[in-house]
Amino acid sequence: MTDTAAHEDRLLRPAPFLSSVMQIEPQWIDYNGHLNMAYYNVMFDRAVDELWLNLGIGPAYLKERHGSTFTAECHVRYLREIHLGDPVQISILLVGADEKRLHTFEELRHATEGCPYQPIVGSPRKARNAMGPPRLVRGRPLSADRLRFDAAP
């Protein structure tokens, strides 16, 4: 089997690629005690880099062929909080491709429990459920002087 055929075979497998298990870095934790949303994409990017290395389109490919990939569009859904010490793993499934694009579905899961993640945003600390914006913000245009949630309406 040629190198190209081997790479194509890896892409056509029905099972997703699984990244190495990653650890949450302490500086990634926000003041709410869970992973800051920016670092989800950092981990997705690291997983894609790992996949590209496995497929032979990593840094050596860039150096030799002067070509690489970049993300043109990304949609993230947050399904569970991530905390410091949680081992995580990303699965990547190729769901479409053409001469210019690779369309992937990537999922971040707890490495041992297998459940997907979400940070709960805008929630009371005790309830840990997503909720709407405070009464002051709902249904009215936002302005900088009205973003104090403790102010009277």
C-alpha positions in Angstrom: 0.0 0.0 0.0 1.4 3.4 -0.9 1.7 6.2 1.6 -1.1 8.1 0.0 -3.4 5.0 0.0 -2.5 4.4 3.7 -3.4 8.0 4.6 -6.7 7.8 2.6 -7.5 4.5 4.3 -7.1 6.2 7.7 -9.5 9.0 6.7 -12.1 6.6 5.4 -12.4 4.5 8.5 -15.8 4.7 10.1 -14.4 5.1 13.6 -13.1 8.5 14.6 -9.5 9.4 15.3 -8.9 9.6 19.1 -6.4 12.1 20.3 -4.0 11.5 23.1 -5.4 12.1 26.6 -4.9 15.8 27.5 -4.8 17.4 30.9 -6.3 20.8 31.7 -3.6 23.4 32.4 -4.1 25.5 35.6 -3.8 28.8 33.8 -6.8 27.8 31.7 -9.2 27.8 34.6 -11.4 30.9 35.0 -12.7 32.6 38.1 -15.8 30.4 37.9 -13.6 27.4 38.6 -14.0 25.7 35.1 -12.2 25.8 31.8 -12.3 29.1 30.0 -14.1 28.8 26.7 -11.1 29.9 24.7 -9.1 26.8 25.6 -11.7 24.4 24.2 -10.4 25.5 20.7 -6.8 25.2 21.9 -7.5 21.5 22.7 -9.4 20.9 19.4 -6.4 22.5 17.6 -3.9 20.3 19.4 -6.0 17.2 18.5 -6.2 18.2 14.8 -2.4 18.7 14.8 -2.0 15.2 16.2 -4.3 13.8 13.5 -2.4 15.7 10.8 0.9 14.3 12.0 -0.6 10.8 11.8 -1.7 11.5 8.2 1.6 13.0 7.1 0.3 16.6 6.7 2.1 18.2 9.6 5.1 20.5 9.8 7.2 18.3 7.5 4.5 18.5 4.8 4.4 22.3 5.1 8.2 22.4 4.8 8.4 20.1 1.8 5.2 20.9 -0.1 4.6 24.5 1.1 1.0 23.7 1.9 -1.0 23.4 5.1 -4.5 23.6 6.5 -6.3 26.3 8.5 -9.7 26.5 10.2 -12.2 28.6 8.1 -15.3 28.0 10.3 -15.9 26.5 13.7 -19.0 25.9 15.8 -18.7 24.9 19.5 -21.5 23.5 21.7 -20.8 23.3 25.4 -22.5 20.4 27.1 -20.7 20.0 30.5 -18.2 21.8 32.7 -14.6 20.9 32.6 -12.5 21.4 35.8 -8.8 21.3 36.6 -7.6 17.7 36.8 -10.2 16.3 34.3 -8.5 14.1 31.7 -9.9 14.8 28.3 -9.8 13.3 24.9 -11.0 14.5 21.5 -12.5 12.4 18.8 -12.3 13.6 15.2 -14.5 12.2 12.4 -14.1 13.3 8.8 -17.7 13.9 7.6 -16.9 15.4 4.2 -14.1 16.5 1.9 -13.5 18.0 -1.5 -10.4 19.3 -3.3 -10.2 22.4 -1.0 -12.0 21.4 2.2 -12.1 18.9 5.0 -15.2 18.9 7.1 -14.7 17.4 10.5 -16.9 16.7 13.6 -14.8 17.0 16.7 -16.0 16.0 20.2 -14.3 16.7 23.5 -15.1 14.0 26.2 -13.9 13.1 29.6 -11.2 10.5 28.9 -12.4 7.9 31.5 -16.1 8.7 31.9 -16.8 9.2 28.2 -19.3 12.0 28.6 -19.2 15.2 26.5 -18.5 18.6 28.1 -20.0 22.1 28.6 -19.3 25.1 30.8 -22.5 26.3 32.2 -22.6 30.1 31.5 -24.7 32.7 33.2 -25.9 30.5 36.1 -26.2 30.9 39.8 -23.2 29.2 41.5 -25.5 26.8 43.5 -27.9 25.8 40.7 -25.3 25.2 38.0 -28.0 25.4 35.3 -28.0 27.7 32.3 -30.4 30.6 32.6 -31.5 33.8 30.8 -29.9 37.2 31.3 -30.7 39.2 34.4 -34.0 41.2 34.4 -32.1 44.4 33.7 -30.8 43.2 30.4 -33.8 41.2 29.0 -35.8 42.8 26.3 -33.9 46.1 26.2 -31.0 47.4 24.2 -27.6 47.0 25.9 -25.4 49.9 26.6 -22.2 50.1 28.7 -23.9 52.0 31.5 -26.7 49.3 31.8 -24.4 46.2 32.2 -24.4 46.4 36.0 -26.6 43.5 36.9 -27.1 44.7 40.5 -28.6 48.1 39.4 -32.3 48.7 39.7 -34.2 48.5 36.4 
